[in-house]
Amino acid sequence: MATLSFFGAAGTVTGSCSMVETDGVKFLIDCGMFQGNKTIRALNDEDFPFIASDVDFLILTHAHIDHSGLLPKLIKYGFDKPIYATQPTTDLLTFMLKDSARIQQSFSIRQNRKRARKGLDPLDPLYTEEHAEGVFPLLQHHGYDEWFEPSKDIEVRFWNAGHILGSASAEIKFPDENGHTMRILFSGDIGPEEKVFHPEPGGETGFDYIIAESTYGDRDRDDYTLVKRRQMLKAELVRGLSAGGNVVIPAFAVERSQELLHDIGVLLASGELPHATVFLDSPLAKNVTDVFIKHAHTLDDVAVENHTLFRDKNFRLVESVEESKAINLIKGGAIIISASGMADAGRIQHHIKNNIYKRNCTMLFVGYQAPGTLGHVITSGAKAVRIHGKEYDVNAEIRRLGNYSAHADQGELIEWITERAPIAGGLFLNHGDDDARSELKKLLAKKGIEEDMIHMPQFDETFELTAGDPKSKGRGVKSLGAGPERIPKDELLTDWNNDYAAFIVALSGRLNEAKSDQERRKLLAKLTADL
Ligand SMILES: [Zn+2]
């Protein structure tokens, strides 16, 4: 009997981690960090709901931290077996896990300072650079469409998932106790059809079970082409630069920064953009860009003959703090790309501080901004923002470009799933909130996948799987329950901290709008009465 457990990304989009157990062999698919509200992040500090040293191997779909970020914690808990991924993924991990460890270590220093003031003992960081380095000797890489055997009778191959450099879906087959061959496909994160660098996602057909992501299960984007998107970027940049100030772009270090550099490089080379100096100010993004250059021969839609990728004479890939600070002296005509993508940490905050109060500057947001992040506050129309304890007026032009996405939208997810049919045993929708999953489930049922074959696994839920028998279609899945609750379901997306932040924002808005101090006092008295 084989079982499948969902230890993360069930009803939410972070902390991807699933386990398959067959014939005494246990393996994980991804081991990602929980991100989002404080309650869900606290799960990172808890013990794993399994014994790390009992796991026989791990299959990693891609390098994003919400899929790979707890690998160093696995090492800390005694895991020492092979980790399989594509080569670009293993190359990216070298930089990303060390960067993540440094973030954990500096977070822990700050937390321990606060604890010391309260007379509390210091706590260890989630993991250290040493734990991250412990991951690297375990990494083994395989190319797309190449079968390998991580354990006797268990075969695996990767398919291009078109999401980020090196991203893969994982096809797994092994015999069940009746001698049938069980075929399972984990989608990993699926990319959109129109994406620079990567061909559209692929895969085999005919599976017993498919585990599919559903991030945008309830969202359809406007259709766009790479050329159209580049033209929209051009319009934003021309607009921003002609105002005389700088254009500041918060961007994720992996993939988004390289997409922007590539698009800007194409626009500069064709003379469609006025001369501008382009800074990529993020040490991680610079290292990741080098990994892209290493794998340039595998990328789509780029001309690599002259080794010009990311090498325009106007580009400055900044590493040192001194170089980064020197950018502050530039008053206009620069495009500054920096991480983090949601402006909640990193060097981008310095660039925002230096430009957001200036009327001739532009803040251009090109990615999703999660509630509670500085990026969300700015894009929600705040008149002033607090950064590093100081308040700055928002006078710059705030602009958004919504069509840079690394995820398939609703229509593309449905297409990817239905193209993998027939599905004999069942389809599990994970990596999506319940609204996205329910909507996707409804639409897939209309496309002919029986509704009782589509499952929305809950946090820590385990299922018993039997190889697909067309006669017992859909009934081959049995839930074995979910184990002790680690997080209340209604706190997967937002928790009381989010409610509190929203309340404070609403309150200060009401106080600002009030016509008199008397009205303000009345409002506060009314609220105090409820305490
Ligand atoms: Zn991803």
Residues whose N, C-alpha, C, O or C-beta is under 5 A from the ligand:
A	BS01	ZN	H64 D189
